[in-house]
Amino acid sequence: MEIRDAMLDVAARAKRAARSLASASGRARRKAVEDVAVLLEARKDAVTAANAKDVEAARAAGLDPAKLQRLTVTPKVLASMIQGCREVAALSDPVGEIESMWKRPNGMLVGRMRIPLGVVAMIYEARPNATVDAAVLCLMSGNACILRGGSEAFHSNAALCAIIQEALAGAGLPVDAVQVPETKDRQAVTELLKLNEYIDVVIPRGGESLIRAVAEQATMPVLKHFKGVCHIYVDRDADLDRAAEIVFNAKTQYPSACNALECLLVHQAVANELLPRVAGRLAPAGVRFKACPASLPLLGPSAEPAAEDDWGREYLDLVLAVRIVASMNEALEHIARFGSNHTEAILTNDHAKAMRFVREVDASLVLVNASTRFNDGNQLGLGAEIGISTSKLHAYGPMGLKELTSTKFVALGEGQVRE
């Protein structure tokens, strides 16, 4: 079968499955998600073996370290997948929920009911854990999904899809509700992005080039974020001991993540005290600094002068841009110019400044006295996430169950007619 016909078949089957899934009971959808967790535990050797094939091939092909890290299914990653399934299964079912209802003067009751989006296509790179996260979130929210992962994770994703489809069958749900196309051909993505009559929304997850390519080609709505240029602003009223630890965590805990710290802004009143501490904490961990002229002498031998294009850059590595600012206004202006609407944080003990920062900074998550690494569906209590959106229509921030639904109006009458 040609790629175009194969993707049309996948999308048509997903559309049919979406209708069945939307009308299925919440109990059946919850059982399927719970069974995914059970089967992941029971089939962990098969998952590990399939992943080992992918990792070996990727390493031989010279896949960069950040992608290789995301590709590898370690025991910790597998345990996280299983736990994520159980947490999603424990969430309340959003489908069919009436969020509000009001009575019109003619006696008719009008309300909004939560409904699935329909068919969700996810295009992503070497992230096998994203396969499970996306599948269980779509199942619990009543959506069918087409999961097109990177070719690097082909065997891993096939093994995971087989487990998910086994759980669907066991719960009496259509196995086509979760599909991983059985091809490595890149043309498959191009063909899927043409099928807006079958696919309701596409979610790209990966590097900026992938996301831009999907956004340019898609004929259906795209929920996306292009990059994560995340800042921490350390105010003059910050607790500096706490600030050094937060900066260390935000930069080094997972430097290749989209919510990792990329630029540190420090008020000039505390720079002389804080920046040597930051260098002393981060440099031994391998962090290199791109420093403004004022911060350069405070950061030691791991620092080099920042170029103009070092601001607003997503490094995804142990590299941190550092700038000293004269005021909070200057910090806000810097973030407005170079931020990516992803994650921004302020470290301060001044409540008024914290609340001003929260109000004025335009980002999908704004934090006070905490690491940027918390912009994650699981960490924010969503159970898991299918991605982080930095576009405000239809969602802003991590997308969990509720963000994978929409609402429709319902009206309950007793014979009313319009005059």
N, C-alpha and C positions, 0 to 999 in steps of 0.2 A: 504494500500500500504506500502511495506517495505521502510525503510529510504533510502536505496540505490536507489530504483526505483523512489521514490518521488523526490530526489535531481537530478536524471538524467532528470526527467520530467521538473523540474524547470529550469535547465541549458539549455535544448533543447529549451524550450519556450523563454528563454532569448536570445538565439542565433538567433532565427527567428525574434524576436522583434528588435534586434540590427540592422539587415539588413534594416528593414523598417524605423527605427529611423534615420539611417545614410543618407537615401535618402529623408527624410522628409524636408520640408522647414524650414528655420530658424525661420520664422514667427510662424509656428505651435509649434515649440519647445519653443519659447519665451512665447507664449500664455499659454502653459502648466505650465511653471514656475510662471508666473504672477497669474494664477488661483490657484496655490498651496497657495500663499500668501492670496488670497481672502478667500479660503476655510478654511485655518487655523484660520482666524479671525472669520468666521461664525461658525465653529465647535469647538471653544475653550473650551466650556463646556464639550464636549465629550472627547476631548484630556485630559483635566484636570481630569476628572472622571476615565479614563483608567489609567492615571499615578498614581492617588491616590491608586488604587489597587496594583500597583507594589511597590510603596513606603511603603505601610502598610505591605505587605508581606516581603519586604526586611528588614525593621526595625525589624520585628518579628524574622527573620532568623539571625539577628546580622550582617548585611552587614556593613563593616567598614565605618567610617564617610566620607572619601574621595569619595568612590564610591556612597554612599547615596547622597552626594551633587551633583554629576554628573547625578544621576538618576532623581532627582527632577525637574519637569517642573514648575518653578515658572512663574508668570506673566511676569517677566523680561526676562526669558529664552524664553518664547513663543513669546514675542515682538521681541526678537533678531532673532528668526527663521523667522518671517514674514519679518523683515527688510532685512535679508540675502537673502531671495527669491527675493525681489525687486531689491536688488543690483546686484545679479547675472543676473536677467532678463535685467538689464540696460547695461550689458557688451556687447562688440562687439562679434559677432558670429565667432569663429575661424574656423568652419568647411568649407572646400572648399577654404580657403584663400591661395593664391599663395604668398609665402613669398619672393621668389626671382626668377628671370629668366635671363638667359644669352644665348647669341647666339654663337653657335659653328661655326668653319670655313666653314662647309658645309651648313650653313644657318639654321640648325635645332635649335629651341628654346627649352631649357632645364630648368626646374624649379622644385620647391618643393611645394607640396600642403598639407595643414593640413587635417588630417583624424582622425576619432574616433579610440580609441583603440579597441573597440568591446564590449565585455562583461566584466564588472568589478565586482568582488566579494569583498565585504568588510566584514571583521570579526572583531567585536568590542564588547566592554563591555557595561556597563550600561550608555549609552549616547544617549537618545532619540533625542537630537538636532542634533547629527551626522547623524541620519537617514534622516532628511530633507536636511542638507547640502550636503550629498553625493548624494541624489536623484536629487536635482536640478542642481548640478554641472555636473552629468552624463548626464542629459537630455539636458542641454544647449550645451554640448560638443558632443552630438550625440551617447552617450554610453548607452547600457542597463546595469542595475545593479541588483545584488543579494545582499541583505542586511541582514546579519545574526548577529543581535545584541545579547547581553547577555540575558539569560533567565530572569534575574531580570527585564528587560524592555519589556517583552513579550507583555503585553496588550497595553503599550504605542506605541510600534512600529507597532502593528497591526492597531491601530487607525490612526496613521500617514500614513501608507501605503494605507489604504482605501481612505484617502483624496487625496493622490498623484495619485492614480489610477483613481479617479473620475476626477481629472484635466486632466489626459492623455486622457481619453475618451472624455471629452469635447473639447479637441483640435484635436480630430481625430487621435490620436496616439495610438499604441498598449499598452494595460494596462500591458502586460507582460514585458514592458521595465523597470518597477520597481517592484521587488518582495521581500517580506519578507517571508521566509519559515515558514510554519505553524506548527512548532514543537519546543519543548524545548530540544529534544534529542541531546546530544553532538555529537553523531555519525554523525549527519547531516554535521558538519564541516569537519570531516574526509572524508566523501563521496564527498563533493563538491571539496575538494582539489585534488581529483583524476581526475577531469573532465577537463583536459587541452585541449581536443578537442572542448570544448564548451566555456570555460572561458579563457579569454586572459591574465588577470592579477588579482592578489589578493592583497588587501591592509589590513593588520591587524592594528588595532588601540586599544591600551590598555596597560596593564602591560607587563613587559619584558617577563614573562613566557608565556603569550599568544602569543606574537610576535615570540618568538623562536620556539614554538610548530608549528605555522603556517609555518614558514620558513623551518622547518625540514620536514614537511609532503607534502608541495605543489609541484605539478608537473608542475605548470605554474610559470612565473616570479612573484616575490614578491617585492612590494615597501614598505619599512619599516623603522622604527627607533626603536632600542631596548630600549633605555632609554635617558633621558635628564639630563645629568650632566652639568649644565650651570654655568659658571664662570663670575665674574666681576673682572677685574684688575683695581685697583685705583693707578694711576701713581703719581709720586711725584709732577707733574705739574697740578694735578686735582683741580677743584673748590670743596672744601671739603663740603661746605653747600649743594651744588647740589648733591654731591656724596652720602651724608647721605640719602637724599630723594629718590634718584634712587635705592639705596640698599634696603630701606624700601619697596618701591613699588615692586621691583623684587622678594622679599622674601615673603611678606605678602598679596599682592593683591589677589592671588589665589595659595596658597602653594602646592596644589595637582596637578597643571598643569605641563606638561612636559617642559615648558619654564620658570618655576620658578627658581630663583637663588638657587644653592645648595652649592657654595663655593665662598668665598670672598678672593681675593688676594690683599694685601695692601703693597705698597712700604714702606720700613722701615723709609724713611725720613718723612713720614706723619702719620705713625701708631699711635704715641703717642697722636696726636691731633684728628685723625679721629675715632679710635676705641672706645674711651669713648662716642663719639657722637652716633656712631652706636648702642652701647649697650643701651644708654639712649633712643634711638628712637625705637629699635626693642624689647628689653626685656619687656616693658609694654604691647606689643602686643602678648606676649607669646612665643617669639622666644628663643630657647636655643642654645648655641654655643658649637661647638666642636673645641677647640682652640689649635694651636701649642704652644710650650713652651713660645715663645716670646710674643704672643698675649694674653695668658691666664690672666695675671694680669691686662690687660687693658680693660677687658670685664665684670668685675664684677661678682656677684654671680650666674648669669645665664650661666656661662661658666664652662666647664669641659675639662680636657685634651683630645685631639684627639688621637684616636688609628690609626694605619696605615691603616686599612680598612675604616676609615672615609673619606679618600680622594678617589674621584672617585665614590662616593655613591649617588644614587638618593633617597633622603629622602621623597619627596612628603608630607612634613609635616613642622611644624614650627621649623625646626632645620637647622642651618647654620654652615658649616665648615669654619674656618677662619685661614689664614696663612699669616704671614709677609714674604715678599721676599726682597732680597737685590738689585734686579735689574729687568728690564723688561725682560731680557734674562731668568732669573729664573722663572718669571711668564709664559713666553712662553713655557718653558720646562715642567712646571707643567701641563699646559693645554694640551700639546701634549701627555703627559703620562696618564692623568686622564680624559680628556674630552671625549665626546661621539659624536662629530661632529654635535651637535645640535645647540646650541646658545652660543656665547661668546661675551663679551663686554669689552671695555676699557673706562675708564673715565680719560680724560686728556685734557689740553689746548695746548699741543704741537702737531702741525699738522703733523710733520714728524713722531713722534712716533705713532700717530693714524693711519697714512697710512701704516706704517710698520706692525702694528698689523692686519690691514685689509688684507694686502697681505699674511702674514705668517700664520695666524691662519686658520686651516682647520675646518670649521663649516658651516652648511647650512645657517646661518645668523650670520654675524659679525657686531656688533653695536659700534658706537662711541657716548659717552655721552648720553646714553639712556638705558632704562630698558630692560632686556631680555624678558619681557612679550610681546614684540612687535613681536615675531616670531609666527605669526598667519596670516592666509590667509586674513581675513577680515581687520586686522590692516595694512597689507602691500598693500592693494588695490586690492586684487584678488576677492573680493566679499564674498567669503567663501573658505573653504578648505576641502578636503576629507582626509587630513592627512599631516604629515610632513615626508619627506623622508630624511634619512641620508646616503642613498646609492646613488652614483652618476650616476647610470644607472637605470632608464631613467630620473629621476628628482632628484634635490637636494634642499631641503627646502619645504615650504608649497606648496601643489599641488592644483592649481586652474584649471580654464578652459583650459588654454594652456597646462598645464602639463598632462591633461587627453586626449591629442591628440598626434599623431605622425605625421610624414610626409612621403609622397611617392613621388617618382620622376614622373614627367610628361614631355613628349617630344612632341613638335608640329613640324611636318615635312611637306614637300611639294613634297613627292616622293623620298626622299633620300634613298639610299641603301648603305650598308657598302662595301667598296672595300677591 
